[in-house]
Amino acid sequence: MLIHIGFGNIVNTSKIIAIVSPESAPVKRLVQSAREKGMAIDATQGRKTKSVLVMENSQVVLSALLPETIAGRVSAGQDGEDTAEDDTGAGG
């Protein structure tokens, strides 16, 4: 199943190992190492990174959404229908 992680970016939930906060030193080192190896995917669109998704293939995905928000979307998707939202109506 796919979930929206902000700004039109979508990830496969079956490939997520962990969703963590980027504030701790070990996670910062993990992200820096992934950047150096070309294994980091920045899905923040220039916003502050609020969560880091660690994927099965050792890639890390940076998101501007809170870990709780992403985890809630994963849980909601496992419980029932697809909960993808249409952002096109926002603004104005």
C-alpha positions in Angstrom: 0.0 0.0 0.0 1.1 3.5 -0.7 0.9 6.5 1.7 1.3 10.2 1.2 4.3 11.7 3.1 3.7 15.3 2.2 4.0 17.6 -0.9 2.8 14.9 -3.3 5.4 12.4 -2.3 4.3 8.8 -1.7 6.1 5.7 -0.3 5.4 2.0 -0.2 4.4 1.1 3.4 5.6 -2.5 3.0 9.2 -1.3 2.6 9.3 0.9 5.7 11.3 -0.5 8.6 11.1 2.5 11.0 9.7 6.1 11.2 11.9 8.1 13.6 12.4 11.7 14.7 15.5 13.4 13.2 16.6 15.1 16.4 18.9 12.5 18.0 22.6 12.3 17.2 22.4 8.7 15.9 19.6 9.5 13.5 21.6 12.6 12.3 24.6 10.4 11.7 22.4 7.9 9.8 21.0 10.6 7.6 24.5 12.1 6.9 25.9 8.7 6.0 22.9 8.1 3.7 23.5 11.4 2.0 27.2 10.7 1.4 26.3 7.3 -0.1 23.5 8.7 -2.3 20.9 6.7 -0.3 18.9 9.7 1.1 15.7 10.8 -0.6 14.7 14.3 0.5 10.9 14.7 0.3 10.7 17.8 2.4 10.5 20.3 -0.5 12.9 22.6 1.4 10.9 22.4 4.7 12.4 21.3 8.0 12.8 17.6 8.3 10.4 16.3 11.0 10.7 12.5 10.3 13.0 10.0 8.8 11.7 6.9 7.2 14.2 4.0 7.2 13.5 1.7 4.3 14.3 -2.0 3.7 16.9 -1.3 1.1 18.9 1.0 3.5 17.6 4.2 1.9 16.3 6.9 4.2 13.4 9.2 3.2 13.2 12.6 4.8 9.7 14.0 5.3 8.3 17.3 6.6 5.5 15.5 8.3 5.6 14.4 12.0 6.4 10.7 12.6 3.0 10.4 14.4 1.2 11.7 11.3 2.9 9.2 9.0 2.3 6.4 11.5 -1.3 7.3 11.7 -1.7 7.2 7.9 0.0 3.8 7.8 -2.3 2.5 10.5 -5.4 3.9 8.9 -4.4 2.3 5.6 -4.0 -1.1 7.1 -7.4 -0.9 8.8 -9.4 -0.2 5.7 -9.7 1.7 2.5 -7.1 3.9 0.9 -6.9 7.2 2.7 -5.0 9.2 0.1 -6.0 12.9 0.1 -6.2 15.3 -2.8 -4.2 18.4 -2.0 -5.4 20.3 -5.1 -8.3 22.0 -3.2 -6.0 23.7 -0.7 -5.2 27.4 -0.7 -7.0 30.4 -1.9 
